[in-house]
Amino acid sequence: MRLAAVALALVLCGCTALDDFSAFHFDGGAADLGHKNDLATAPSGHLGDACTAGRCVSGLICVTQNFPGGICTRSCDLSQLQSCNDLSADCTNVGASNNMGLCLLRCTVVCARAQESYTCCRNGNLTGGAPGVCAPSDSRVCKN
């Protein structure tokens, strides 16, 4: 009797094992590191994101010196400028020693972190629509 009541309830409400859930959007949750989760309040740790030590994805480090809020990046050799191409970034001279630079995100006008005083610039100048990198407005990259 109980099984019959459950079966009748399923038929009446139209529920089946074959329901179509395609109308729902699944955001991937916290484990979806390839995209920003709209519900998340913390940065994901990808290139260019704000960070604290140990909070960047594998292969990136958090640099806090001269980068307000920290920045997830990796070091690069300035003699091999294309060493950051796999990140859609440029190997940029930030004043480090031993011909080392940092991979900084490419931009043309506005940086994703503009509200944190990051600017799109190159060689000490604002780009004005030309390709540049996102760096702190008062950094060596943005001011000569």
N, C-alpha and C positions, 0 to 999 in steps of 0.2 A: 504494500500500500504506500509506504513512504517513497519507494523508488518511482512509483507511478506519479506521485505528487510532484517530485522533483522534475521528472520528464515533462509533465504538463506545464510546470512553471517555466521551464526552458523554452518550450514551444510558444507559450503565450508572450514571453518577453522577446522572442525572436533571437535568442542567443544560440549560437552553434559553435562547434569546434573550428569552423571555417570562417569566422568573422574576419572582416577586412580592417586591419589597423593602419592602412596606408594614410588615412586622414590625420594621424597623429604625427607629431614631430618629436624625434628623439635626439637630444643634443649630445649624446655620448658621455655625459657625466664628467666627473673630475679626471677620469683616466684618458679622455680624449685630448691628448697633448698637441694634436695637429691643428686644432682650432680653438679660438677663445670661446669659453662657455659664457653665455649671456648672464648666467646666474652667479658666476664666480666674481669675487671682489679682488682676489689676489692675482698678480701677473702670472703668466704660465711658465716663465723662465726661458722663453725663446729669445733669439737674437734681438737686441735693442730694448728688451723689457727691463723695467726697474727690478732691482733685486737686492738681496742680502746674501752674505757668504753661504755657499752651498745650495742656493736656490735656483740654479740654472740647469737646463737639460744637459744630458751627457754631451761632452765635447766642448761645452762653453764654461766660462768662468765669470764670476761676478767681480767687476772692477768698480771700486767705490771712490778711489782717489781721483779728484778732479771731475767726477761724474755724479752730479746731484741725484740722489735716490738710487745710485748704483746702476750698472748696465751689464746685461748678459752679453758677452762677446768672446772672442778668442784672439790670441796674439797671432801675428803674421810677420813675415820678413818683407821689409819695404823694397827689397830688390826683386821680389816676386809679386808684383802688384795684383796679379790675377789669382792669388792664393785664397781669396775670399769669394770668388765667383759662385761657388756652390751654395753660398748663403745669400746670394743677391746683395752682396756687400762689397765695399772697397777697403783694401788695406790702406790705412790712413796713418800718417805721421802725427802722433799725439805728444811728441817730445820725450819718448822713452829712449833709453840707451841701446847700444848694440844693434842699430839699424832695425829695431823691432817696432811694429805698429800694432794697431788694433783693427779688427774687422768691424766697420760701422755700416749700418743700413743705408742703402741708397735712397735718395729722395730727389724731387724736382722743385717743389715749392714749400710744402708743409710737412713737418715731422709728426709722427704719431704722438710724440711726447711734448708737443708745443706748449701745453699748459704747464709743463715742468721746466720751462726756460730752455728747451732744446730747439735748435734752429737748423734749417737746411742751408749748408754752406760748403765752400771749398776754398782751400788756400787762403784762408783769412777773410773771405768775402761772402756775403749772402749770394745765393745763386741766381735769384731773379728769374727762375724758371729753367735754368740750365741744370744739368745733373750735379748733384752734390751728395753729402752724407749728413745724417742726423747727429749733431753734437751739441754739447752745452753752449749756449750763446756766448759765454765769457771764456771759452776755451781757446787754446792755441789754434785749433782747427778753424774757428770762426773769427778770430781776431789776430792780426799780425802785430 
